Amino acid sequence: MRNAMHTDTEHCVRAVQSKDARFDGWFFTAVLTTRIYCRPSCPVVPPKPENMTFYPSAAACQQAGFRACKRCRPDTSPGSPEWNQRADLVARAMRLIGDGIVDREGVPGLAARLGYSTRQIERQLNAELGAGPLALARAQRAQTARLLVETTALPMADVAFAAGFSSIRTFNDTVREVYALSPSELRDRLPNARTDKTRTDKTRTDARPSSTGGPVGTPAALNLRLPFRAPLNPDNLFGHLAATAVPGVEEWRDGAYRRTLRLPYGHGIAALTPKPDHIACRLTLSDLRDLPVAISRCRRMLDLDADPVAVDEQLRTDPVLAPLVAKAPGRRVPRTVDEAEFAVRAVLGQQVSTAAARTHAARLVTAYGDPVDDPEGGLTHLFPTPQALAALDPESLAMPRTRRTTFTTLVGQLADGVLHLGVESDWSEARARLLALPGFGPWTVDVIAMRALGDPDAFLPTDLGIRRAAQELGLPSTPAALTARAATWRPWRAYAVQYLWATDSHPINFLPV
């Protein structure tokens, strides 16, 4: 754990002086003489230690009056791993802010989802991050605005509303304050921008402001780069997503994992391609206001904010895992863009093969999913909502009666709001509620905890693949003994699962050809 790292001045100074990219997103360096803040790996000559001060978030830097560095672009660094490895109030609040809740529902909506007062939320976020929810959401809007300014030819008015700003004036003032440049100056700094003002390439969109204050109309195709902390091994990450892809909702095409997204203002399609130093992301959105949420969900699905160095250092202490880590470091946990969807698919996959689970899911998608157009591929539907699935006839499900009961109970509780599996979920509470459902045993609960809730310490000692790997490696193969042996892997047992699974020749462990 590296929480409150910004308070360890000596450690931070060493990271800045060595330009260590592993700490990007963990803390930010503010330079007192220039009033600029940077990421630790900024390529410029490091300032004198006495001129440095450190903050836990970009929002805290901005709130203190510092501007983002134009060289290292600290606002675009990977997010802090803290929010994906913790389940306390601050971490859950940060995940919700990343999912755009403050922009859509305000701070009262954030507090209501977490079950705390707005005052408690403000106090805890300020104590740990140096900024409240409004400042954190504002920093995210500024980053989204910069992304749209630099990667699209959208008119500035459309950029402002797509990024979540309530007015053009607020948009202009925020961009100037954060970047010390106007929006048009940001765009003019791009290569060839001065000689090609129109930039009518394939990613251009003619979206226009709607009466509701957001750009709609022609779906906007945006090409983005999603950063991550190196190393990243894409084999099991993209291999798992591709091998378990539900026809119509997901596919592997031209070296990219593609899937449909159900978003707050509409729908989208994401195409994600692994590159050596980033993930190439092509997003096609029916409403550009969904851009921040789409990015956040893609990052979460690919576990891009993980700290692979911290994970692998811990797992290497086990002499059995050390060779596996050395052979292919940087494995991530393949997660999901929709927690409820994954829970449904976990039930469909109980005691059947991967192919059978895909077939069950594809039938539900065709019958109950919302259709979408995909001019660039073969995607046809959004995955059905719990409400749609709750209305189906249980007798139509080609599965044993006991599993039908498990399925209908799950979708009924999800549809009624009795069971919550969102980014704001308390992991312990969600586990307890899942275990109380008929047909939910340790494997189903833990696979949902690992891939939907994002618990980095979820473990699957009863999984057939894990038991087979354990036996081949000389680890205990009974669930109780293996769980006891895995205590030294904590808090990263979900990552150990990836390394153990990877010893098998199953397609989930390999990038598709």
Summary of the structure (lengths in Angstrom):
residues: 513
radius of gyration: 22.9
end to end distance: 37.4
largest distance: 71.4
contacts: 1715
relative contact order: 0.09
helix: 49%
strand: 11%
